[in-house]
Amino acid sequence: MGINVGFVGAGGRARSHMRALSNIEDVEIVAICDIKEETAQSATSEFGGTAYTDYRVMLDSENLTAMYVVVPTFAHYDAEILAAQQGVHMLLEKPVVPSMEKGLEILQAVQKSGVLTSVGYQQRYTGWAKQGREFLKDKPVAMALAYRWGGLPGTPWWRVMAQSGGQIVEQTTHQIDLLRYLVGDVAEVHAYYATRALNDVENLDIPDVYALSLKFENGAVGTLSSTCVLRNGGGSNAIDIIMRDMRATVAGNGVTVFPGGAAEVGEIPESEDIDEVFMAAIRSGDGSGIMSDFEDGLRSLDISLAANKSAETGQPERTYFSQNR
């Protein structure tokens, strides 16, 4: 029996998932929903299925096995809860929700239903991230330093704090998630934000530079810097891990150890495709291959939201999950 997939959201990132799914033999895209009818129609003309402008109607009309939710941060309402209640498995693009309250509401529905969930932290599926995790698994980390430096996306809602949550929520969540994946959960965040270079950009009210200090639950400390001011290139991102007598850089080319020869680094394993892994989990009913489920994705968002609160209050903020174990 094939896997019937529906989509909520049909923009650029959703199309990437649609292309991947169209190459998996037993998967059929049967429904695509977007608030813009022309966008939904465009997607169905390319990938098949019925176009909808209301996900409630889609869920009532279709017999879905799985649903992808690929919408802006502010546009998470009750699609996930309704899908969970119908036993529909879900892949959600990050950030999974705009607030911890909404996240906990969805988490409760997911746990009650027992559906499989996956969150779009694609970097966990790369060979270089897996290599970094394997290299660090038996090494005490003293300090981790991560950065994401890049430009300002053209999407209008991205530059509105009330809609996107800012770069730390919407984009640099990938670096936060990798820090969790490599080092462990974060207990406390102290953040400073500012708008220093993009004051003249129309309708922009997000900070353009971000500096975070992190306290990990295992006792390690860390920093994270982020910016969207490099609009003409020059961006970069990586994570440096400080250990006794050595440093390791984890980036797209794999793990590099300084000084050279301080420790052996294994081969970079094969990368996996997040969509293929999710479909395999649905076929087998075994979610062990999913690298980040909804609860795990919510834990990464938790750090971003704590950072935003800290930037507002000027005080360190404990993460929700650290306070409510």
N, C-alpha and C positions, 0 to 999 in steps of 0.2 A: 504494500500500500504506500502511495506517495505522500510527500509532506507538502501540505497546502500552506502557503505563506501569504500573509497580508502585511502591508506597510502603512504606518501612520507617519506622514512626512515623505516628500518625494523630491527633496533638493539634491544637491551635489553629493553629499556623503551617503544619502540613501541610494543614489544611483550606483555608487561603488559596490554596495552590498548587493544590489539587484544584478549587476554584471557578474559578480562572483556566484550568486545562486543560480543564474541562468546556465552555468556550466556544470552544475551538479545534477546528475541524471534523474534522480527520483524526486526532485524538488520542482514545484510549480508555483509561480507567483500568481495568485488568483484574485488579489484585490489590492488596490493602491489608493490611499486616502490622502488628500491634501486640501487645506482650506482654499487654495486657489484651484479652481476647476481645470483651468488650462494646464496647470502643472501636473495634476493627476492624469489628465487625458494624454499629455505628452509621454508620461512614463508608461502608461498602459499600451500606447501604440508601439512602444519599443520593446517592452518586456511581457506584455500580455496582462490578462486579468480585467476586472471591472473597476472603473474609476468611481470614487466616492469623495464627497466633501465633508462627511460627518462620520467619524470613527464609530459612533454608537450604531448608526445604520449599518455600517460595514460588519461590525461584530454580530449584529442581529441577523444579518442576511447571509453570511458566509460560514462555512464549516472549516474554521482555521485550525491548523495544527500548531502554527507558530506565528508570532507577530513581531515585526521590527518597529521600534519607536525611535524615530530620527527627527526630532523637533528642537527648536530653540529652547534654551534653559527655562524661560518663563512659560512655555507652552505645555508643560506637564500638568494635566488635570486629573482625569479619572480613567483614561484609556487603559492604563496598566492594571488598575483594580478590577475593571470590568473584564479584562482578558483573563486575569487570574481566576476570577469567579467562574469563568467558562472553561477552565482547564487548558488555556492556550499558553504555550511556552513563549518566552519573550527574550529578544535581544534588544537592549537599550543602549543608545549612544550616550556617551558622557557629555556634560554632567547629567546624572540620572534624574535630578529634581532641583528645584530652586531653593528648597528649604528642608531642614531636618524634619520638621513636622510632617510635610508631605512624604518625605522618604520613609519615615517610620510607619505611616499609614499604608503605603504600598508594600513595605516589608512584611507587615502583619498579614496582608492579603496573600502575598506570595507564599509565606510560610504555612498559612492555613490550607492553601490549595495544593501545595507540593509540586507546582510547575517548575520546570527548569528555567533558569535565567542566565543571561550572559551580558556583560557590560563591555562596551567597545574600547577597552584599554588594549589596543592592538600591539603595543610595544612589548607586552608580556609574552607574546607569541613569537617574537623574533629570536633568532639564534643567539645574538649578542647579549640580549637581556638574560636568557637562560644561562649562558656562559658566566655572566656576572653573578647570578644567584648561586650557581654551583661553586664558583671560586670562593665566595664569601661564606658559604654555609657553615664552615667550621672555624671561622676566623673572627675573633672579637673586634668589632668596629669601635674605634674611638670617636671619629667624627666623619660626617658626610657633608659634602658641599655640592649643591646642584644649581644649575642656572639654565634659563631659557631666555634668550635675547633675540628678538625679531621685530617684525613690523606690525602695522595696524591693519587688520582685515577690513575689507570694504563693506561688509555687512552692516547696515545702519544700526540694528538692535545691539550689535556686539559692543558698541561704544557707549551704551546707556547702562549705567550701573544697576538700575532697577530691573532691567530685562536680562542682562547677561551675568551679573555678579562680578564683572571685571575679569581681567586676564587670569587671575589666580584660580577662579572657579571654572572659566570656560575653556582655557587653553593650557595653562601651566599645571592643570590637574594631572597631565601625563607625567610630568616630572615628580609631582607629589606621589602619584601612584607607584612610580618606579622606586622612589625612596622607601616606600612601604614594602615593596616586593623584595628589595635588596637588603634593607637594614631592619625593618620591623615597624610596628605601629607607633604613632606619635601621640604623646600624652599631653603636650602643651606647646602653644605657639605664641610668639610675641612678634607682631608685624608693624612695619612702618610703610606707608604709601605716600606718594606725592604725584602731582601733575607738574612736570618741569619743562617739557619740550613741545607738547601738543596743545597748548592753551588756545591756539588759534583755529583748531579743527572744529568745524561746525557740529553742533549737537553732541559733543563729546563731554561726558561728565565722569568717566572712569579715570582712575589714576593711570599714569603712564610708566611709573617705576615702582617696584615692589621689593622690599627686603624683609625676609622672615628669619627668625631664629627658632629652632626646633629642639624640643627635648623628647627623645624617644623613650618608650616604655622600658627598654632594656638598659637604659642608662647612657647611651650614646647621645651626643649633641650634633646639631647640624645647622646649616644655613641654606637658604634658597633665595636667589635673586631672579627677577623677571622684569622684562621691559618690552614695550611695543613701539618704541620710538625709532627703531632702525628701519625706516621705510624704504631705503635705497640699498638694502643689502647689508652684509656684515654681521648677520645673525648667526647664532650658534647655540648648541645646548649639549650638556654632558653632565656626568656625576663623578666627583672625585671622592674616594673613600680613603680615609686615613687610618692606618693600623700601626702596630708596633714595628718600627724600623722600615716601613714601606708605605707607598701610596699606590692605589689602583684607580685608573680612569676607566669608566664604563661608558662607552659611546657606540655609535653605529658601526664602527670597525672592530668592535670587540673589546676585550679587557687588555689594558696595557699596564704593566707593573713597573714602578720606579722604586729603587734602582733596578735596572735590568737584571734578571736572574734571582731576584729576591724571593720569588716563589714561582712554582710551575703553574702555567695556565693551560687548561685542557682545550681541546678543539672546540670550535664553534659548532654547536649542534644545528640540525636543520630547523628552519623556521616553519611555523604552521600557519594555516589560513584560518582566521577566526570564524568565518562562516562555515567552512568545512567541519571544523571541530564542533560547532554548535549543532549542525545537522546530524553529525555522527552521534552526539549525545542524545538527541531526540530519538533516533533510530533504536539505540540500545537501551534507553532509559537510564543511562549511567552518566552523570554529570561530572565525573572526576577529572575529565580532560579539560573542562572549562576553567580558564585561568582566573577569571574574576566574575563571580555571580553578583546578584543584586546587593546582597548585604556587604560583600567586599567592596563593591563600587561605592556604596554609601559611606563606608569607612574612609575612603579616599576623599570624597566630597566633604566629609566631616572636618577634615583638616583645613580645606579651603574656606569653609564657612567660619571656623574658629579664627582663621587669619583675618578675615574681613571684620569680624567683631573686635578683635584686638586692635586693628588699625583705627577703629572708631573710638574705642575706650582708652587707648594708649596703655593698656595693661595686658599682661600675659593672659591667655585664655586656654582653659582645659578643653580638650575635645570631648564630645558627647559620649563616645564609646569608652573613653578612659574613665569618665565619671560614673558610667552606668554599666559596669561589667556584670 
